[in-house]
Structure formats: structure tokens, C-alpha cells
Amino acid sequence: METTETAIALMERALALLDQDAQGRIACHLQNALDVAEDVAPVRSGEMLALDEETAFFDRMDASRASAGSA
């Protein structure tokens, strides 16, 4: 289990770096890998995030970018 958690942490860090460099196509594939690893259901057409989900998403992205920037 620790190996999976380490891999997820590394992928999140890589995703933050790719987002900073605007590598959208690569970042999309990495985001999909993260979703599979974390058993996150895909977003379906027409679905919208609730305000608290949207806030939590952007908070995670900001934290991930901050940790990638300090590396």
C-alpha cells in the first residue's frame, strides 16, 4: 500500500509541474492515471461540481503547485 501512496504523491507532484508548463495533453493522461489509482469516477457530460467540491479541488491544486514549486 505504501508503494501506491508514494506513486500517487509523485504523480500529483508531476501533474503540478506539468500544469505550470502548460503541458495540457500530458497532464490529462496523468490526471486520468491519478483518477484510476485513487478510484475516482470520471466526470460525465453535463455533470457539475458542487461549490464545496470545486473549492476543495482548487485548494488541492494550489497546495500541489506550491509543493512542486518548493522542490
Secondary structure in CASP SS format (residue, H / E / C, confidence):
PFRMAT SS
TARGET T0000
AUTHOR 0000-0000-0000
METHOD secondary structure of the structure
MODEL  1
M C 1.00
E H 1.00
T H 1.00
T H 1.00
E H 1.00
T H 1.00
A H 1.00
I H 1.00
A H 1.00
L H 1.00
M H 1.00
E H 1.00
R H 1.00
A H 1.00
L H 1.00
A H 1.00
L H 1.00
L H 1.00
D H 1.00
Q H 1.00
D C 1.00
A C 1.00
Q C 1.00
G H 1.00
R H 1.00
I H 1.00
A H 1.00
C H 1.00
H H 1.00
L H 1.00
Q H 1.00
N H 1.00
A H 1.00
L H 1.00
D H 1.00
V H 1.00
A H 1.00
E C 1.00
D C 1.00
V C 1.00
A C 1.00
P C 1.00
V C 1.00
R C 1.00
S C 1.00
G C 1.00
E C 1.00
M C 1.00
L C 1.00
A C 1.00
L H 1.00
D H 1.00
E H 1.00
E H 1.00
T H 1.00
A H 1.00
F H 1.00
F H 1.00
D H 1.00
R H 1.00
M H 1.00
D H 1.00
A H 1.00
S H 1.00
R H 1.00
A H 1.00
S H 1.00
A H 1.00
G H 1.00
S C 1.00
A C 1.00
END
